[in-house]
Amino acid sequence: MATIRASCSDCGDVELTSADVTVRVCSADSTGSYSFSCPRCSRIVVKSAEPRIVELLVTSGVRLVTWHLPEELAEVHEATRSITTTSSTSTTCSSATTGSTRCGG
């Protein structure tokens, strides 16, 4: 098992094994990060990782998790919201595609 050196913002440099670290990569844009629990203070540490670091960690035996953006991000919604005024009445406003906002009682 590989020894990995990483840094905790509270404890400084720490030594970990490949089993102590997890690499996460976004399937949409290949953004990478790695995380571990600090062996000294037990704080969860998350750091961004360039593709070169992701590759190095994975080839060292670190577990790779690929995550996906939520499907809801692709949904199209008409921007509608309710606004409560000081008179406790509700007004509905919607933004048209032109960028203007229309409100009605």
TILUM-413341 format. One line per field, with one value per atom (N, C-alpha, C): residue in three letters; residue number from 1; x, y, z. Coordinates in steps of 0.1 Angstrom, whole numbers, plus 5000, padded with zeros to 4 digits. Layout:
resn <- (ala_...)
resi <- (NUM_...)
x <- (X_...)
y <- (Y_...)
z <- (Z_...)
***
This chain:
resn <- (met_met_met_ala_ala_ala_thr_thr_thr_ile_ile_ile_arg_arg_arg_ala_ala_ala_ser_ser_ser_cys_cys_cys_ser_ser_ser_asp_asp_asp_cys_cys_cys_gly_gly_gly_asp_asp_asp_val_val_val_glu_glu_glu_leu_leu_leu_thr_thr_thr_ser_ser_ser_ala_ala_ala_asp_asp_asp_val_val_val_thr_thr_thr_val_val_val_arg_arg_arg_val_val_val_cys_cys_cys_ser_ser_ser_ala_ala_ala_asp_asp_asp_ser_ser_ser_thr_thr_thr_gly_gly_gly_ser_ser_ser_tyr_tyr_tyr_ser_ser_ser_phe_phe_phe_ser_ser_ser_cys_cys_cys_pro_pro_pro_arg_arg_arg_cys_cys_cys_ser_ser_ser_arg_arg_arg_ile_ile_ile_val_val_val_val_val_val_lys_lys_lys_ser_ser_ser_ala_ala_ala_glu_glu_glu_pro_pro_pro_arg_arg_arg_ile_ile_ile_val_val_val_glu_glu_glu_leu_leu_leu_leu_leu_leu_val_val_val_thr_thr_thr_ser_ser_ser_gly_gly_gly_val_val_val_arg_arg_arg_leu_leu_leu_val_val_val_thr_thr_thr_trp_trp_trp_his_his_his_leu_leu_leu_pro_pro_pro_glu_glu_glu_glu_glu_glu_leu_leu_leu_ala_ala_ala_glu_glu_glu_val_val_val_his_his_his_glu_glu_glu_ala_ala_ala_thr_thr_thr_arg_arg_arg_ser_ser_ser_ile_ile_ile_thr_thr_thr_thr_thr_thr_thr_thr_thr_ser_ser_ser_ser_ser_ser_thr_thr_thr_ser_ser_ser_thr_thr_thr_thr_thr_thr_cys_cys_cys_ser_ser_ser_ser_ser_ser_ala_ala_ala_thr_thr_thr_thr_thr_thr_gly_gly_gly_ser_ser_ser_thr_thr_thr_arg_arg_arg_cys_cys_cys_gly_gly_gly_gly_gly_gly)
resi <- (1_1_1_2_2_2_3_3_3_4_4_4_5_5_5_6_6_6_7_7_7_8_8_8_9_9_9_10_10_10_11_11_11_12_12_12_13_13_13_14_14_14_15_15_15_16_16_16_17_17_17_18_18_18_19_19_19_20_20_20_21_21_21_22_22_22_23_23_23_24_24_24_25_25_25_26_26_26_27_27_27_28_28_28_29_29_29_30_30_30_31_31_31_32_32_32_33_33_33_34_34_34_35_35_35_36_36_36_37_37_37_38_38_38_39_39_39_40_40_40_41_41_41_42_42_42_43_43_43_44_44_44_45_45_45_46_46_46_47_47_47_48_48_48_49_49_49_50_50_50_51_51_51_52_52_52_53_53_53_54_54_54_55_55_55_56_56_56_57_57_57_58_58_58_59_59_59_60_60_60_61_61_61_62_62_62_63_63_63_64_64_64_65_65_65_66_66_66_67_67_67_68_68_68_69_69_69_70_70_70_71_71_71_72_72_72_73_73_73_74_74_74_75_75_75_76_76_76_77_77_77_78_78_78_79_79_79_80_80_80_81_81_81_82_82_82_83_83_83_84_84_84_85_85_85_86_86_86_87_87_87_88_88_88_89_89_89_90_90_90_91_91_91_92_92_92_93_93_93_94_94_94_95_95_95_96_96_96_97_97_97_98_98_98_99_99_99_100_100_100_101_101_101_102_102_102_103_103_103_104_104_104_105_105_105)
x <- (5008_5000_5009_5006_5014_5012_5023_5022_5020_5010_5007_5008_5015_5017_5007_5000_4990_4991_4983_4984_4970_4969_4957_4960_4950_4952_4954_4949_4952_4965_4968_4979_4991_4990_5002_5003_5015_5017_5014_5007_5003_5006_5008_5010_4998_4994_4982_4985_4977_4978_4968_4969_4959_4945_4943_4930_4924_4932_4927_4922_4924_4921_4911_4902_4892_4894_4894_4894_4880_4876_4863_4865_4858_4859_4845_4842_4829_4829_4818_4817_4815_4809_4806_4818_4827_4838_4852_4852_4864_4871_4864_4870_4873_4885_4888_4891_4889_4893_4896_4903_4905_4902_4899_4895_4901_4902_4907_4903_4903_4901_4915_4918_4932_4934_4945_4948_4951_4954_4957_4944_4937_4925_4912_4911_4899_4891_4896_4889_4889_4877_4876_4883_4893_4900_4897_4893_4890_4898_4905_4914_4911_4912_4910_4923_4921_4932_4932_4944_4946_4946_4943_4943_4955_4967_4980_4979_4974_4973_4963_4952_4942_4948_4955_4961_4971_4979_4990_4983_4973_4966_4959_4952_4945_4955_4966_4976_4983_4982_4988_4978_4966_4956_4945_4944_4934_4921_4910_4897_4892_4886_4881_4866_4860_4845_4842_4834_4829_4815_4813_4800_4794_4781_4774_4766_4765_4757_4742_4735_4720_4713_4704_4695_4687_4684_4676_4682_4695_4702_4699_4695_4691_4676_4668_4654_4652_4642_4639_4626_4627_4616_4613_4600_4596_4599_4605_4609_4596_4590_4578_4581_4577_4579_4568_4565_4555_4562_4557_4562_4552_4555_4545_4548_4538_4540_4536_4538_4535_4521_4512_4497_4493_4503_4500_4493_4494_4488_4499_4496_4506_4506_4517_4518_4527_4523_4531_4538_4551_4559_4566_4567_4574_4583_4594_4603_4601_4599_4598_4612_4612_4625_4633_4626_4632_4640_4638_4645_4636_4624_4616_4608_4603_4596_4582_4572_4558_4552_4545_4539_4524_4516_4501_4496_4484_4479_4471)
y <- (4988_5000_5012_5022_5034_5044_5051_5061_5075_5082_5095_5106_5116_5128_5139_5144_5154_5164_5175_5186_5189_5190_5194_5208_5217_5231_5233_5224_5225_5218_5207_5199_5199_5204_5205_5192_5188_5176_5163_5154_5141_5130_5118_5106_5098_5093_5085_5073_5063_5052_5054_5047_5049_5045_5037_5034_5045_5055_5066_5078_5077_5088_5084_5093_5091_5102_5099_5108_5109_5121_5123_5131_5127_5134_5136_5148_5151_5146_5139_5133_5144_5156_5166_5174_5177_5186_5181_5169_5162_5170_5179_5185_5175_5175_5165_5171_5162_5166_5153_5155_5143_5147_5137_5139_5128_5132_5122_5128_5119_5123_5124_5135_5138_5128_5120_5110_5117_5130_5136_5142_5150_5157_5152_5143_5137_5146_5158_5167_5161_5163_5159_5170_5166_5176_5173_5183_5182_5192_5187_5196_5194_5204_5203_5196_5189_5182_5183_5187_5188_5174_5172_5158_5150_5157_5149_5143_5151_5146_5134_5136_5125_5113_5113_5102_5095_5104_5099_5091_5097_5091_5078_5078_5066_5055_5058_5047_5042_5050_5046_5038_5035_5026_5034_5047_5054_5052_5050_5048_5060_5057_5068_5067_5078_5080_5090_5086_5095_5100_5113_5118_5126_5127_5133_5145_5156_5167_5163_5168_5165_5167_5158_5160_5173_5177_5190_5202_5202_5213_5215_5204_5205_5209_5209_5212_5227_5230_5244_5248_5258_5263_5278_5281_5295_5301_5312_5319_5325_5318_5323_5323_5333_5333_5341_5339_5346_5356_5368_5378_5383_5382_5387_5401_5410_5424_5427_5439_5443_5442_5442_5441_5426_5417_5403_5397_5404_5398_5392_5383_5376_5381_5384_5389_5379_5375_5365_5373_5371_5377_5367_5370_5361_5369_5363_5369_5364_5372_5368_5366_5359_5356_5368_5380_5392_5399_5393_5398_5408_5411_5420_5412_5418_5412_5417_5408_5412_5407_5415_5412_5414_5406_5408_5403_5408_5405_5393)
z <- (5000_5000_5000_4992_4990_5002_5005_5016_5008_5013_5007_5017_5013_5022_5017_5027_5024_5035_5034_5044_5050_5063_5070_5074_5073_5076_5091_5099_5114_5118_5113_5118_5109_5097_5088_5080_5077_5069_5077_5070_5076_5066_5071_5062_5062_5050_5049_5040_5040_5031_5020_5009_4998_5002_5012_5017_5025_5029_5037_5028_5015_5006_4996_4992_4982_4971_4959_4948_4942_4939_4933_4920_4909_4896_4891_4886_4881_4866_4862_4849_4839_4842_4833_4828_4838_4834_4838_4844_4848_4860_4867_4879_4889_4895_4905_4919_4929_4942_4950_4961_4970_4984_4992_5006_5015_5028_5038_5051_5061_5075_5081_5087_5092_5104_5103_5114_5127_5128_5140_5147_5139_5145_5140_5131_5126_5117_5114_5105_5091_5084_5070_5062_5054_5045_5031_5023_5009_5002_4991_4983_4969_4961_4946_4941_4930_4924_4909_4904_4889_4884_4871_4865_4867_4868_4870_4884_4894_4908_4909_4902_4902_4897_4886_4880_4889_4895_4905_4916_4922_4934_4930_4918_4914_4911_4904_4901_4914_4925_4938_4946_4940_4946_4954_4952_4959_4951_4959_4954_4946_4934_4925_4925_4928_4927_4916_4907_4896_4900_4901_4904_4893_4893_4882_4887_4879_4882_4884_4892_4894_4881_4877_4865_4866_4878_4879_4873_4872_4866_4851_4845_4830_4828_4839_4838_4835_4826_4823_4831_4838_4846_4842_4842_4841_4855_4855_4868_4874_4884_4891_4905_4913_4927_4933_4946_4953_4962_4963_4971_4981_4994_5004_5007_5005_5008_5022_5027_5041_5044_5034_5037_5037_5037_5038_5026_5015_5003_4994_4986_4978_4964_4958_4945_4937_4925_4917_4907_4906_4896_4887_4874_4865_4856_4853_4844_4830_4820_4807_4801_4790_4784_4779_4778_4775_4786_4798_4810_4818_4813_4821_4831_4842_4852_4852_4852_4853_4866_4873_4886_4885_4891_4891_4905_4909_4922_4923)
***
